[in-house]
Amino acid sequence: MNSNKVTDQVNGYMPEHILLRKSSQRLMPGTLNRPDTEMTYNIYPAHSLGEDKIFNGYASLAKWIVQQKNVIIDGYVGVFWGRVQSALNQQIINAGLTINWIYSAAYLKPVSEIDAMVSPFLGEPESVWGTKCLLTLKDLFEDEFSAQSPDEGYDINIVVGSGASLIDWNVPIIYIDLPKNELQYRMRAGSITNLGNNRLSDPISMYKRFYFVDWVLLNQHKKSILDTITVIADGQWIDEINWMLKTDLIEGLNQVSKSIIRVRPWFEPGVWGGQWIKQHLSQVNKEVENYAWSFELIVPENGLVFESNGYLLEVSFDFLMFCNQEQVLGRHAAQFGDEFPIRFDFLDTYDGGNLSIQCHPRLKYIQELFGENITQDETYYILDCKGDAQVYLGFREDIDAASFKNILIDSQNRNVEVKINDFVQSLPAKKHDLFLIPNGTIHSAGVNNMVLEISATPYIFTFKMYDWLRLDMDGNPRPINIEHAFKNLDFDRKGNRVQEELIAKPQIIEDGEDWQLVHLPTHQQHFYDVHRIEFDNTISIDTNNGCHVMMLVEGDAVLVETANGTKQTLAYAETFVIPAAAKNYKLTNQGKGRAKVIKAFLKQI
């Protein structure tokens, strides 16, 4: 278990002896540590900015602040503001200067008032979902905050905390970002609270408020102040900080938006988790029971890492979409705006357990109840599996909806087993199969699969109907959502229709002497499609002003070269994105056998 037990302040201001971080996952290093070979899956991929673009330490940041005289330090929820203030304060005092600190948190409205404001967006207390908040960050602050002025009796005036730039000062803004995985590790440790709340809660309730309220308000705020930010800093380390000028970040974003994008993945154990990730990805922490998920490209919770002089700095993916959505999405930018629409993640049940029996909401349901724009239409691509692997998909021909519901409710009430195969089809899974899971489809990945989940971006809206009587990793019951599920299930997806409509039928649509392009048609409800590029040597591909989300699913590694001359070697199972503005690119096989690369892309509008 990675942890740091020191004295800090909850949300930066409440003294407590607390565990700062609760996770089996290692903290990303602040300096570059390359894998032994480029043909190895890299858990810390970084985009180089060239020399002297990223700076390290509070001493260098304090020196820059002194040159400005007055600054604003804004940033994301979960930043340890007390430690930021203490470190900078000491550096500036050491320089013989006086400082006036203004804390944004001191001007938040009372907790009870904020709770009442956000309550309509949090759903029922027992629910794991709310709906996207319609407030603004400014609504949470007292009006007097924006009217505060610098005190000329001090050498330096600093406003610090989330929302600090709501104050009406025309001074440089430093923005401290925080990766979503580290935010959640701090949440689980009880070292942070939700925005505008000084009370700790259970992780499920805190995550719900983060997702539906805090992240919504802070992402909107980040977007609104982006043009006025001067410095970007990474707040994921406990006692260190890396920072850069925003102008250099923008240049880096411009570069990746027309070449190759790879986010930093992160990994989570789970009750059904397996062993494939531990066995095949050499850099992950092996001292865990299992891995259930890899967040390969779930962009609301992934970041982009930049490197300069060996220093690393991570920013949330939305910086790229705020600045470069047209370069990334091309002809689909008008349709999706700054919401990146495709998700890649791993579900590892290798020597593990079955996923829950589940479905996802229909489009109107997710829009009206949860405030999302698109729904969770998924596919399962079988990256690897054992000979006995199965996928649960669709109903049996003789399904009786009322009887099935009663049996599920009885199972939940009396903790009795359900013979799922009496109701749901269990289909054999083979390597490179693609199972189609449009919204409303009952499904689950069975044991001994390594699934590449190719999906629309929404990722938390899973209505579990049956979870094999399991408890979660902490010994608590996992939420079951039978009522939600039965408002969305499509009972016409049964019998022979499942084989005909929900399993992709591969079609070779182009070929050459040493390559072929295989189409794996998705369902008509999916707004994305899937190709598999199979080749022995080198193949050239046009983006046609569209974004390609890709992974090498067979082979050792591929060299990717874009039209602007960018070259990068991508190893087996690494997710990467070729943005529309790359125009065209070449894939060169770096292994001995035939390479196979999956390409997910948005359908024609």
Residue, then its C-alpha position, 0 to 999 in steps of 0.5 A: m500500500n502506497s501511503n504518506k502519514v503526515t500532518d496536513q489540512v483537509n482541503g488545505y485548511m483543516p488540521e488532521h493527522i491523516l493518511l494522504r493517499k490510499s492506493s496500491q498504485r505507485l505515484m507517477p514519478g516527477t522525473l522521466n523513467r523510461p522503460d527498458t525497451e520501447m517495445t514494452y508497454n509504458i505506464y508513464p508515456a510522455h510528450s517531449l516539449g524540448e529543453d527548459k519548458i518545465f521547472n521543478g520545485y517550490a523554490s523556482l515557482a516562488k522566485w517567479i511569483v516574487q517577480q510578479k508581486n501579486v498573483i492568483i493560485d487557482g486549481y482543482v478540487g483535491v489539491f493540498w492547498g495548505r501544503v502549497q501555501s506553506a511551501l511557498n510561504q517559507q520560500i518567500i519569507n526566506a527571501g525577506l519579503t512579507i506576504n498577504w494570503i487570501y484564501s478562496a475557501a474563506y469566502l465560500k457560502p456556508v456548508s448548509e447553503i451549498d449542500a442545499m444548492v447542490s442537493p437537486f443534482l445528487g439524486e436519492p441518497e442511496s443512489v450512485w448517480g445524480t445529474k449534471c449540475l447546472l450551477t456555476l462555480k461562482d454560485l458557491f461563493e459570497d459576493e464579497f469575494s470578488a471585491q477583495s483588493p490587494d493590501e499594499g502594505y505587503d510586498i506580495n499578495i496571493v489569492v489561493g484555492s479553488g475558484a481563486s480567479l473569481i476575485d477581480w484582479n488583473v494579475p497572473i494566474i497560476y493553475i494547479d491541476l490534479p489527475k483524477n486518479e490521485l484525487q480519488y486516492r486522496m478521497r479514499a484516504g479521507s484527506i480531502t473533501n468535496l468542494g464547499n464541504n468540510r465534512l468527510s463522507d463515504p467514497i461512493s457519496m463523495y465520488k458522486r458529488f465529485y462527478f456530478v457537481d465538483w468536476v462539472l463546475l471546475n471544468q467549466h471554470k477551467k475553460s472560462i479562465l483558460d485564456t487568462i492563465t499564465v502558469i500551469a502546475d501539476g499538484q499530484w506530488i505531496d511535497e514537490i511541484n512541477w510547473m510551466l508557462k501556459t504558452d509552452l503548454i499550448e505549443g505542446l497541445n498544438q503539437v500532439s493535436k496533429s501527431i500522436i496522442r497517448v494518455r497516461p493509463w491507470f489501473e484498478p483492482g476489483v472483485w472480479g479482477g484477473q491476472w492478465i494485466k499483471q502478467h503482461l504489463s511489466q511496469v504495473n505494481k505486481e503486489v496487488e491481488n488482481y487488476a480489473w480495469s485499465f483506464e486506457l482512454i477514459v478521458p474524463e479521468n485520464g491526463l496527458v503527460f509532458e516532459s522537458n529536461g527530464y521533468l514530467l507534468e500532467v494536465s487533464f485531457d480536457f485542456l487538449m479538447f478546450c484548445n484543439q477540438e477541431q484538430v482532434l475531431g476534424r469533421h466531427a468537432a461540431q457534433f461533439g465539441d470538447e467532449f471526446p466521444i470514444r473510450f478504450d479500457f481493459l476489463d481483465t477477468y483472466d483467472g478472475g471472475n464474471l462481471s455483473i449481469q448488467c445493461h446501460p441506459r438508453l439515450k433519452y434516459i441518460q439525457e433526461l435523468f443524468g444530464e449526459n449528452i451521449t449514452q454508453d453504447e459499448t463493444y467487447y473486443i477479445l484481446d486474449c482469452k482462454g479456451d473456456a471463455q464466455v461472453y453473456l449477451g442477449f436473452r434466451e428465446d423463451i425469456d419472460a421479463a416478469s419472471f426474470k425480474n421477480i427472480l432477480i428481486d428475490s435473489q437480492n432480498r434473500n441472497v440466493e443464487v440465480k441460474i443466469n444461463d436460464f435467462v441470458q445467452s452464454l456465447p463462446a469467446k475467441k481471440h479477436d471477436l467483437f461483441l456488440i453491446p448497444n444500450g439496453t442490451i443485457h451482457s457480461a464478460g465471463v471469466n478468462n477474458m481480456v477484454l478491450e472495451i471499445s465504447a462511447t465515452p460515458y463509463i459509470f452508468t452500469f445498471k447491475m441486475y445480478d452480481w453473483l452474490r459478491l461483496d466489494m473489495d471492502g466487504n460491502p454489498r455492491p449496488i444492484n439497480i434492477e429498477h433502472a435496468f428494467k426501464n432500459l432493457d431491450f427484450d427483443r434482443k434474444g434468441n437468434r437475433v443475438q447471433e445475427e445482430l450482436i456479433a460483428k461479422p468480419q469483412i475484408i474490404e481492402d487488401g494488398e500483397d502483404w496487408q488487408l483491411v478488415h471491417l468489424p461492423t458495429h450496430q446501427q446504434h453505435f456512432y463509431d465503427v471498427h476496422r482491423i488493419e493487418f499487415d506484414n511491413t508498412i501501411s499508409i493510412d489517411t485520417n480523412n479529417g476524422c480521429h482514429v483511436m488505435m491499439l496494436v492487438e497482435g504483434d510486438a510493436v509498431l512504429v507510427e509516423t505522422a505527416n509532420g515527421t513525428k515518430q513514435t514506437l507503440a508497444y502491444a496493448e498500448t492505446f494511442v490516438i491519431p487526431a484528424a489534423a495528422k492527415n495521414y500516417k504510416l504504421t511499420n511493423q516492428g515484430k516478426g509476425r503479422a501485426k494487427v491494429i484495431k482502429a475505432f473511428l466515428k461514422q460519417i455524419 
